[in-house]
Amino acid sequence: MMSGNEKRTLLGLLAGGLLSIFGKSTTKLTAEDFRKAEFKTSTQRLGISFTERVRDIFRFKWLKRF
């Protein structure tokens, strides 16, 4: 008779084997794939406007460093 720990180990091995056979295959993503998925948003195109107070708070995040 198997103990609880042995049953869990056996079930884990069985599940891992089945997933390796029938699981979804993944492809490695490249930097180009991430670049294509990333899209730039414009608040003007979205129809959103910010007050000067909000702009002052978040301005340091919007400025790009060279």
C-alpha positions in Angstrom: 0.0 0.0 0.0 1.3 3.5 -0.9 1.5 6.3 1.5 0.1 9.8 0.7 3.5 11.2 -0.2 4.2 8.4 -2.6 0.8 8.8 -4.3 1.5 12.5 -4.8 4.9 11.9 -6.2 3.5 9.3 -8.6 0.6 11.6 -9.7 3.1 14.5 -10.2 5.3 12.4 -12.4 2.3 11.2 -14.4 0.9 14.7 -14.8 4.4 16.0 -15.8 4.7 13.2 -18.4 1.3 13.9 -19.9 1.9 17.6 -20.0 5.2 17.1 -21.8 3.4 15.0 -24.4 0.1 16.9 -24.8 1.1 20.3 -23.5 1.1 23.5 -25.5 4.5 24.0 -27.1 5.9 27.4 -26.6 8.3 29.2 -28.8 11.0 31.6 -27.6 10.1 35.2 -27.9 12.6 37.6 -29.3 13.1 41.3 -28.6 11.5 42.0 -32.0 8.3 40.2 -30.9 8.0 42.4 -27.9 8.7 45.5 -29.9 5.9 44.6 -32.3 3.5 43.9 -29.4 4.3 47.2 -27.8 2.2 50.1 -29.0 2.5 53.8 -28.2 -0.5 55.6 -26.9 -1.3 59.2 -27.3 -3.5 61.0 -24.9 -4.6 63.3 -27.6 -5.8 60.5 -29.8 -7.6 59.0 -26.7 -9.3 62.3 -26.0 -7.8 62.6 -22.5 -6.4 65.9 -21.2 -4.4 66.4 -18.1 -4.3 69.4 -15.7 -1.1 71.2 -15.1 -0.9 69.8 -11.6 -1.0 66.2 -13.0 1.6 67.1 -15.6 3.9 68.5 -13.0 3.7 65.3 -10.9 4.4 62.9 -13.8 6.7 65.1 -15.9 9.9 63.4 -14.7 8.6 60.1 -16.0 7.8 61.5 -19.4 11.2 63.1 -20.0 13.7 60.9 -21.7 17.3 60.9 -20.6 20.0 61.0 -23.3 
